[in-house]
Amino acid sequence: MKYIDKGTVETQYWNIHIAGDIQTAREYTRKFAFKHGFCVQLIPCEYIYTCGLESGMCARIIQYPRFPKEEVYLNRDVLNYAKGLAEELCQKSFTIERNNDTIYYESDEPLHKK
C-alpha cells in the first residue's frame, strides 16, 4: 500500500471542554461534521473542580487538510458547533482552548428559563 501526501495546512486546533453525555455529543457531532466538513475527536474525561465533579468530554477540532478553511471561517464553525453542542447537552457553559488563548462561554439565559 502506498500513502501519498494529499495536502498540508498550518497547524491550528480548538479544544472544547464541556460536561455532558458523550453519546449525545457523538450524535450531534456526526450531523454537524457531515454538514460542515469537520474533523472532531471526542475524548471522555472528568472535570474535578472546587465543590464538584462532572463527566464530560474534550471535543478537539483541527485544521484538517482534507477540508481546509480560512481561520476566520473555522473560528465561526467551531463556535457554532460549541454553542449547538452545549444546547444539545443541556449545558450552561463551555470553554474553548485554542493555539494561543482560552475563552470561557456562559449562556445569558437563566437556568430552566426561570
C-alpha positions as CSV (number, residue, x, y, z in Angstrom):
1,M,0.0,0.0,0.0
2,K,1.2,3.5,-0.9
3,Y,0.4,6.7,1.0
4,I,0.6,9.9,-0.8
5,D,0.8,13.4,0.7
6,K,-2.6,15.0,-0.3
7,G,-2.4,18.3,1.5
8,T,-0.8,20.4,4.2
9,V,-2.3,23.2,6.3
10,E,-1.0,25.5,9.0
11,T,-1.5,23.8,12.4
12,Q,-4.5,25.1,14.2
13,Y,-6.6,23.4,16.9
14,W,-9.5,24.1,19.2
15,N,-10.4,22.1,22.3
16,I,-13.9,22.5,23.6
17,H,-14.2,21.5,27.2
18,I,-17.8,20.6,28.2
19,A,-19.7,18.4,30.6
20,G,-22.5,16.1,29.4
21,D,-23.3,12.8,27.9
22,I,-20.8,11.6,25.3
23,Q,-23.3,9.5,23.3
24,T,-25.5,12.6,22.8
25,A,-22.4,14.5,21.7
26,R,-21.4,11.8,19.2
27,E,-24.8,12.0,17.5
28,Y,-24.8,15.8,17.4
29,T,-21.1,15.8,16.2
30,R,-21.8,13.3,13.3
31,K,-24.6,15.5,11.9
32,F,-22.6,18.8,12.3
33,A,-19.4,17.2,10.8
34,F,-21.3,15.9,7.8
35,K,-22.8,19.3,7.0
36,H,-19.7,21.4,7.6
37,G,-16.6,19.4,6.6
38,F,-15.3,19.0,10.1
39,C,-13.0,16.6,11.9
40,V,-13.6,16.2,15.6
41,Q,-12.1,13.9,18.3
42,L,-14.4,13.3,21.3
43,I,-12.3,12.3,24.3
44,P,-14.2,11.4,27.5
45,C,-13.0,12.9,30.7
46,E,-14.0,14.0,34.2
47,Y,-13.9,17.6,35.3
48,I,-13.0,18.0,39.0
49,Y,-13.3,21.5,40.4
50,T,-13.9,23.3,43.7
51,C,-17.0,21.7,45.2
52,G,-17.8,19.5,42.2
53,L,-17.2,16.7,39.7
54,E,-18.8,16.2,36.3
55,S,-18.3,13.7,33.5
56,G,-17.8,15.3,30.1
57,M,-15.5,15.4,27.1
58,C,-13.0,17.4,25.2
59,A,-14.1,17.9,21.6
60,R,-10.8,18.5,19.7
61,I,-11.1,20.1,16.2
62,I,-8.1,20.5,14.0
63,Q,-7.5,22.4,10.8
64,Y,-7.9,19.4,8.6
65,P,-6.1,19.3,5.2
66,R,-9.0,17.3,3.7
67,F,-11.4,20.2,4.4
68,P,-9.1,23.3,4.6
69,K,-10.8,26.6,5.6
70,E,-9.6,30.1,6.4
71,E,-9.1,30.7,10.1
72,V,-12.0,33.2,10.3
73,Y,-14.4,30.5,9.0
74,L,-13.1,27.8,11.2
75,N,-13.4,30.0,14.3
76,R,-17.0,30.7,13.3
77,D,-17.8,27.0,12.7
78,V,-16.1,25.9,16.0
79,L,-18.1,28.5,18.0
80,N,-21.3,27.5,16.3
81,Y,-20.5,23.8,16.9
82,A,-19.8,24.5,20.6
83,K,-22.9,26.5,21.1
84,G,-25.1,23.8,19.4
85,L,-23.3,21.1,21.4
86,A,-23.9,23.0,24.7
87,E,-27.6,23.3,23.9
88,E,-27.8,19.6,22.8
89,L,-26.1,18.6,26.1
90,C,-28.2,21.0,28.2
91,Q,-25.1,22.8,29.4
92,K,-24.9,26.4,30.6
93,S,-21.2,26.8,29.8
94,F,-18.2,25.6,27.9
95,T,-14.6,26.6,27.3
96,I,-12.8,26.8,24.0
97,E,-9.0,26.4,24.2
98,R,-7.1,27.5,21.1
99,N,-3.5,27.6,20.0
100,N,-3.0,30.9,21.8
101,D,-5.9,31.6,24.2
102,T,-8.7,30.1,26.2
103,I,-12.2,31.6,26.3
104,Y,-15.0,30.7,28.8
105,Y,-18.6,31.0,27.5
106,E,-21.7,31.1,29.6
107,S,-25.3,31.4,28.4
108,D,-27.1,34.5,29.4
109,E,-30.3,32.5,29.6
110,P,-31.5,31.8,33.2
111,L,-31.4,28.1,34.2
112,H,-34.7,26.4,33.5
113,K,-35.9,29.5,31.7
114,K,-36.9,31.0,35.0
